[in-house]
């Protein structure tokens, strides 16, 4: 991506929400082995309560056929049948010998321009000072407008608490100086986590300069450590055309046709829409 666009979204405080930090993640898809350790560690930590049986704040799906089967053929994402979450996984595309598939790990994107936040009629969704998108469980009334507004299908409705819930980037762990569970437990060491707005952070440097991912370890910069070696393909966001400016970045897989890569990752922010995904709210917004 261009330095101009990077500076627009990460070189200054968020123009809409004022956060002076924006924590994000970089994932090297080429290193993911599809073990689902990240998913299980997340679930054990955050989604083991009543009503959360079918919640996967972090999920890993096989592309191109990694979507969950739907109940009765429904096209509504809320009708995905999570009881058989691995059905149709690991089915490659193409013809022998040119066949391909890849694993796509997806937490909430904690977007710089989130679609869920303005869709909430109770003003329960907000970005904290670290740029993490959170849902206030005390004020959420379960209208599910956020579920409909999120183009990434990463917000869930809890039928027991009657609240919307989602990935929180493990912010309680961040406050203790720890990384998110999905980062700490990743078997393939595919993830780097940090502040995108800090030009000296490892993640900021490695997104802007892909060559740093394969250079020898430098103790002064902390870059190039053997447990965080990354491939050098251009860094991209998943479906940037939704216009939400995701804070989760990916290194696209090798050996996948370029036209297929474009379907999933676009051209970084080159495909950015003028407005984020929007769902009309029939409920009157409450005053702040």
For each residue, the residues with C-beta under 8 A, 3 or more apart:
1: 5 6 234 235 268 269 270
2: 5 6 269
3: 6 7 208
4: 7 8
5: 1 2 8 9 268 269
6: 1 2 3 9 10 11 208
7: 3 4 10 11 12
8: 4 5 11 12
9: 5 6 22 112 245 269
10: 6 7 22 112 196 197 204
11: 6 7 8 197 199
12: 7 8 15 197
13: 18 19 20 197
14: 17 18 19 20 22 112 127 131
15: 12
16: 113
17: 14 117 126 127 131
18: 13 14
19: 13 14 22 127 128 129 130 131
20: 13 14 129 197
21: 129 130 131 195 197 198
22: 9 10 14 19 110 112 130 131 195 196 197 247
23: 110 130 131 132 169 174 193 194 195 196 247
24: 110 131 193 194 195 196 203 247 248 249
25: 107 180 183 191 192 193 203 247 248 249
26: 191 192 193 203 206 207 230 235 248 249 250 251
27: 32 105 190 191 248 249 250 251
28: 31 32 190 191 213 230 231 250 251
29: 32 102 103 104 105 190 250 251 252 253
30: 231 233 251 253 254
31: 28 188 189 190 230 231
32: 27 28 29 60 102 103 104 105 188 190
33: 103 187 188
34: 60 62 90 103
35: 187 188
36: 39 40 60
37: 40 41 185 186 187
38: 41 42 58 60 105 181 182 185 186 191
39: 36 42 43 56 58 59 60 182
40: 36 37 43 44
41: 37 38 44 45 181 182 184 185
42: 38 39 45 46 47 56 57 58 107 167 181 182
43: 39 40 46 47 48 55 56 57 58
44: 40 41 48
45: 41 42 48 170 181
46: 42 43 57 167 168 170 181
47: 42 43 52 55 56 57 165
48: 43 44 45 52
49: 52 160
50: 160 161
51: 158 159 160 161
52: 47 48 49 55 156 158 165
53:
54: 82 83 156
55: 43 47 52 156 158 165
56: 39 42 43 47 59 82 85
57: 42 43 46 47 107 108 154 156 165 166 167 168
58: 38 39 42 43 105 106 107 167 182
59: 39 56 105 106
60: 32 34 36 38 39 103 104 105 106
61: 66 67 68 89 103 104 106
62: 34 65 66 89 90 91 101 102 103 104
63: 66 101 102 103 104 264
64: 93 101 260
65: 62 88 89 91 93 101
66: 61 62 63 88 89 103 104
67: 61 80 88
68: 61 80 81 82 84 85 87
69: 80 81 84 87 88
70: 73 74 75 76 79 80 81
71: 74 79 80 81
72: 79
73: 70
74: 70 71 79
75: 70
76: 70 79
77: 80 153
78: 147 157
79: 70 71 72 74 76
80: 67 68 69 70 71 77 153
81: 68 69 70 71 84
82: 54 56 68 85
83: 54
84: 68 69 81 87
85: 56 68 82
86: 89
87: 68 69 84
88: 65 66 67 69 91
89: 61 62 65 66 86
90: 34 62 101
91: 62 65 88 101
92: 99 100 101
93: 64 65 99 100 101 260
94: 98 99 100 257
95: 98 99
96: 99
97:
98: 94 95
99: 92 93 94 95 96
100: 92 93 94 253 255 256 257 260
101: 62 63 64 65 90 91 92 93
102: 29 32 62 63 253 256
103: 29 32 33 34 60 61 62 63 66
104: 29 32 60 61 62 63 66 238 264
105: 27 29 32 38 58 59 60 182 190 191
106: 58 59 60 61 152 154 238 248
107: 25 42 57 58 154 167 169 180 182 248
108: 57 133 152 154 155 166 167 168 169 248
109: 152 154 237 238 244 246 247 248
110: 22 23 24 114 127 131 132 133 167 169 246 247 248
111: 114 115 133 244 245 246 247 276
112: 9 10 14 22 131 244 245 246 247
113: 16 243 244 245 276
114: 110 111 117 118 125 127 133 244 276
115: 111 118 119 149 150 151 242 243 244 276 277 278 279
116: 119 120 125 133 146 149 150 155
117: 17 114 120 125 126 127 133 146
118: 114 115 149
119: 115 116 125 145 146 148 149 278 279 281
120: 116 117 123 124 125 135 140 143 145 146
121: 141 143 145 281 283 284 285 286
122: 139 140 141 143 286
123: 120 126 139 285 286 288
124: 120 135 136 139 140 141 164
125: 114 116 117 119 120 133 134 135 136 146
126: 17 117 123 133 134 136
127: 14 17 19 110 114 117 131 132 133 134
128: 19 131 132 134 171
129: 19 20 21
130: 19 21 22 23 169 171 174 195
131: 14 17 19 21 22 23 24 110 112 127 128 196 197 247
132: 23 110 127 128 168 169 171
133: 108 110 111 114 116 117 125 126 127 166
134: 125 126 127 128 168 171
135: 120 124 125 140 146 155 163 164 165 166
136: 124 125 126 139 140
137: 140 161 163 165
138:
139: 122 123 124 136
140: 120 122 124 135 136 137 163 164
141: 121 122 124 162
142: 157 162 163 164
143: 120 121 122 283
144: 147 148 157 164
145: 119 120 121 148 149 279 281 283
146: 116 117 119 120 125 135 149 150 155 164
147: 78 144 150 155 156 157 164
148: 119 144 145 279
149: 115 116 118 119 145 146 277 278 279
150: 115 116 146 147 153 154 155 277
151: 115 239 242 244 276 277
152: 106 108 109 238 239 242 246
153: 77 80 150
154: 57 106 107 108 109 150 166 167
155: 108 116 135 146 147 150 164 165 166
156: 52 54 55 57 147 164 165 166
157: 78 142 144 147 162 163 164 165
158: 51 52 55 161 162 163 164 165
159: 51 162
160: 49 50 51
161: 50 51 137 158 165
162: 141 142 157 158 159
163: 135 137 140 142 157 158
164: 124 135 140 142 144 146 147 155 156 157 158
165: 47 52 55 57 135 137 155 156 157 158 161
166: 57 108 133 135 154 155 156
167: 42 46 57 58 107 108 110 154
168: 46 57 108 132 134 171 172
169: 23 107 108 110 130 132 174 180
170: 45 46 173 174 178 179 180 181 182
171: 128 130 132 134 168 174 175
172: 168 175 176
173: 170 176 178 179 180 181
174: 23 130 169 170 171 177 178 179 180
175: 171 172
176: 172 173
177: 174
178: 170 173 174 184
179: 170 173 174 183 184 193
180: 25 107 169 170 173 174 183 184 193
181: 38 41 42 45 46 170 173 184 185
182: 38 39 41 42 58 105 107 170 185 186 191
183: 25 179 180 186 191 192 193
184: 41 178 179 180 181
185: 37 38 41 181 182
186: 37 38 182 183 189 190 191
187: 33 35 37
188: 31 32 33 35
189: 31 186 227 228
190: 27 28 29 31 32 105 186
191: 25 26 27 28 38 105 182 183 186
192: 25 26 183 202 203 206 228 230
193: 23 24 25 26 179 180 183 203
194: 23 24 198 201 202 203 204
195: 21 22 23 24 130 198 201 203 204
196: 10 22 23 24 131 201 203 204 207 247
197: 10 11 12 13 20 21 22 131 204
198: 21 194 195 201 204
199: 11 204 205
200: 204 205
201: 194 195 196 198 204 205
202: 192 194 205 206 221 222 223 228
203: 24 25 26 192 193 194 195 196 206 207
204: 10 194 195 196 197 198 199 200 201 207 208
205: 199 200 201 202 208 209 212 221 223
206: 26 192 202 203 209 210 212 213 223 230 235
207: 26 196 203 204 210 235 249
208: 3 6 204 205
209: 205 206 212
210: 206 207 213 230 231 232 233 234 235 251
211: 214 215 232
212: 205 206 209 215 223 224
213: 28 206 210 224 228 229 230 231 232
214: 211 224 229 230 231 232
215: 211 212 218 223 224
216: 224
217: 223 224 225 226
218: 215 221 222 223 224
219: 222
220:
221: 202 205 218 224
222: 202 218 219 225
223: 202 205 206 212 215 217 218
224: 212 213 214 215 216 217 218 221 228 229
225: 217 222 228 229
226: 217 229
227: 189
228: 189 192 202 213 224 225
229: 213 214 224 225 226
230: 26 28 31 192 206 210 213 214 251
231: 28 30 31 210 213 214 251 254
232: 210 211 213 214
233: 30 210 251 252 254
234: 1 210 252 268
235: 1 26 206 207 210 249 250 251 268
236: 240 249 250 251 252 265 266 267 268
237: 109 240 245 246 248 249 250 265 266 268 269
238: 104 106 109 152 246 248 250 264 265
239: 151 152 242 246 264 265 266
240: 236 237 243 245 246 265 266 267 268 269 270 271 272
241: 266 271 272 273
242: 115 151 152 239 273 276 277
243: 113 115 240 272 273 274 275 276 277
244: 109 111 112 113 114 115 151 276 277
245: 9 111 112 113 237 240 269 272
246: 109 110 111 112 152 237 238 239 240 249
247: 22 23 24 25 109 110 111 112 131 196
248: 24 25 26 27 106 107 108 109 110 237 238
249: 24 25 26 27 207 235 236 237 246
250: 26 27 28 29 235 236 237 238 265
251: 26 27 28 29 30 210 230 231 233 235 236
252: 29 233 234 236 256 261 264 265
253: 29 30 100 102 256 261
254: 30 231 233
255: 100
256: 100 102 252 253 260 261
257: 94 100 260 261
258: 261 262
259: 262 263
260: 64 93 100 256 257 263 264
261: 252 253 256 257 258 264 265
262: 258 259 265 266 267
263: 259 260
264: 63 104 238 239 252 260 261
265: 236 237 238 239 240 250 252 261 262 268
266: 236 237 239 240 241 262 270 271
267: 236 240 262 270 271
268: 1 5 234 235 236 237 240 265 271
269: 1 2 5 9 237 240 245 272
270: 1 240 266 267
271: 240 241 266 267 268
272: 240 241 243 245 269
273: 241 242 243 276
274: 243
275: 243 278
276: 111 113 114 115 151 242 243 244 273
277: 115 149 150 151 242 243 244
278: 115 119 149 275
279: 115 119 145 148 149
280:
281: 119 121 145 285
282:
283: 121 143 145
284: 121
285: 121 123 281
286: 121 122 123
287:
288: 123
